[in-house]
Amino acid sequence: MREKLGVILSGGGSKGAFQVGVLEYIAEHHDIAWISGTSVGAINGASFASGNSIDNLKKSWLSLDHKQIFPKTPGFFSRGNQEALKEVIRENIHKKRIEDCKVPLMIVTKNILARREHVFYKGDLLMTTLASSALKYVFPPVILDGIPHEDNIIVSDDALDCDRIVLVDILHNRVQMRHPLKFFLNYELKKAMDIKNEELKKKKAVVTIALDRDQNMFDFSNTNSLIKKGYDFTKKKL
């Protein structure tokens, strides 16, 4: 009997290609009991959970024209084209509702009014995924049931039944950052992820698969190598 894994996919922009390789290996050798994703992790998770094949997801990443989504030099405080992002998501999901997905799916957003994370177990798959991908200062919030939602960045520690949890962390870099602001943000994100990790460990055994390279989350030049790295890292970990 194959092991049933719960998969948690963090945010991390272009580094989301790493998650595709992780999903590829897990799908080949294990059963995926459920997926939870935020930001780009929600996009990858919604794609796979709704029935899109890994091959199609890989092709989408490799053919992605990021200049359509980021007409100007991509980066924080540089406005992206949310309609273009919406079309990318639409092309990669095969269900209309979260609750209709082939693999149970949780999508994590930030409820702006409540100032806290919100986990969706049901609802419009396209718009909820778009809301989870609405990175602050880059994309405007998405209104869901009258409430504005945006990218939560950090994963949720909600978990469903499974044998083990695989936490795919592409969010923060593991290298020293010289810029004080970047160092502070990296430290805060790492601290938040570590807290979530500890909360998850109280529920199930957790395997963390983390990207070990310093890459700008708006750099789409290493997609192919990131997919391969995700596959190889997961093979060693599992």
N, C-alpha and C positions, 0 to 999 in steps of 0.2 A: 504494500500500500504506500502510495506516495505521500510525503509530508505536506500538510496544508499550511501555507504561509500567509500571514497578513502582511501587506506591503504598504509602507508609508513613504510618500514621495515629497520631499521638501521643495521649496522654491529655489531659484538660482539662475533664472534667465537662460542664456545660451548653454549653460552647463547641464541643462535638462537632457541633452543628447546622451549624457552618461547614463541616465535613467533608462533609456531605451535598451542599452546593452544589458543592464541589470534585469529588466523585464524579459528580455530574450532568453537569458540563461535560466531564470526561474521558471518560465513557461515550458522550457524543454525538459526540466528535471524535477519539477515540483508542481503541486496544485496551488493555485492562488485562491485563498479563501475569501479575501476582500482587499480592497485598495482604498487608501486615504491619501488625498493629495491637496496641496495648496500651490497657487501660482502656476508655474510651468509643470509642477508635479500634478496639478489638477488636470492640465491639458493632456499630459501623457496618460494619466490614470483614466480619464474619461474616454480617451481614444481606445485604450486596451479593453477596459471594462465593458464598453458598448459594442464590442465585437470587431473592431478594426484589427487587422493582422499586424504582427510585428514588422513584416516586410513592407507593408504599406506605410507604417509609421516611420520606418527608417527612410523610405523614399521621400516622404514628406519633409523630414528633417534635412536630408541631403540636397533637396531641390528648393529649400526655403530661400526666398529672396527677402532677406531681412530689411532691405532698403525700402520695401513697401510698408513695413511696419514702423520702421524708424527712418523717415525721409531725411532727417538731419543727422548729424553725428550722434549716434546713440549714447545715452548716459542718463544719469539722474538729472532731473530738471529739464530734460529735452523731451518735448511732447512727442508721443508716438501716435500712429494712425490706428485707432481702436477698431475701426471698421475693417481694416485689412487683417488685423488679428482675429476678429470675429469670423472672417471668411476662412482663415486657416483652421480654426477650431471646428467650424461647420463641416469642412471637408474631411475631418478626421474622426467625427463621431457618427455612430450608426443607430442611435436611439434618440428619442425626443425627451424622455424623462429619466431622471436619475434612478428611480425605483424600477425601471424596466431593463436596466443593464444586465448583461449576462453574468457579470461578476459584481457582487455587492460593492457599492461605491459610496464613499464619504468625501464631500468637497468642503474644504475649509476656507472661509472668508473672514474678514473683519467687519463686524457690525459697527459702522461709524458712530451712530447715535449712542449705542450702548458702550462703545469703546472696548470691545472685547471680541474674541473669536466666536464664530458661529459655524457649527457643523451641519451641513445639509445632507440628509439621507433620502430626500425626495425633492422634486421640483423640476423646473425646466433645465435640462442638461446644458444646453448651449449658453443660456444667459447666466446660469450659476457658475459655469466654468469661466466665462468672460469676467464675471465679478471677482472671482478668485485671482484672476490674472491682472486685475486693474491696479498695477503698481503705482503707489502714491507719487505724485508730481509728474509721472510719465503718462498715465491714462486717467481719465475721469472715473469717478465711482459709477457703479451700475446699480440701478434701483430694482430691488426685488421685494415684491409685496409692500411697496411704499417706503421701504427703508434702504438707504444708501449703503452699499457694501464695496469693499476694496480688498486688495491683496493683504493677507494676514502675515505673509512672509514665513512665520514659524508654523510648524506642523502642529496638529492636535494630538493629544494623548488618548483620545477615544479609541477603543479597540473592540472588535467583535471576536467571536470564537475562532481559534486557530491553534496550531501546534507551536509555532514560533512567530515572532514579528521581525520583519526585516525593515530597518530604518535606513532609507537611502538619503544621506546627508550631502547635498552639493552646495549648501548655503554659504558657509564661511570658509575662508582659506586657512590652511594650516601653516602658513609662513609668516614671518615677522613683517609687519607693514610699517614703513618709516613715517608715513603721513599721520599726524596725531589723530585727526578726525577719523580716518579709515581704521586706524588701530582701535579707537574707542568703539566704533560701530561693530567691528569684527569681534571685539571682546564681549560686547553686550549680546550679540547674536549667538555667539558660542555659549555664553552662560545660559541663555534662554533655551537653546537646544539641549544642553546638558540636563536642565531641569525636566524637560519633556522626556528625555531618555530615562531618567530615574523614575518618573511616574509610570512609564510604560513597563519598566522592569518589575514593578510591583504587581503587574497583571500577567505578564508572560515573559519567557526568555526572549531577549532582544539581540539580534545580530545587526551591528551598525556597519554599513558599507559607505565609506566616505571618500569623496574625491580629494586626492592629495596634492593637487596642483593649484598654483595661484593663477587664476584666469579671470579676466574681466567678464562679468555676466552679460555684457553686451557684445562680446567678441564671438562671431559666428564662423571663424576661420578654421576651427579644429573639430568640426562636427564628427567626421568619420573616425578620427582617432579617439574621441571621447566615447563613442558608441562601443568601439572595440575594447577600450579600457574598462567600461562598465561591465562588459561580458566577462573579461578576464579577472577583474577584481572579485566578482560574484562567484566565479568558479573556485577561486582560492578560499573564499570565506565560507561557502556552503558545502 
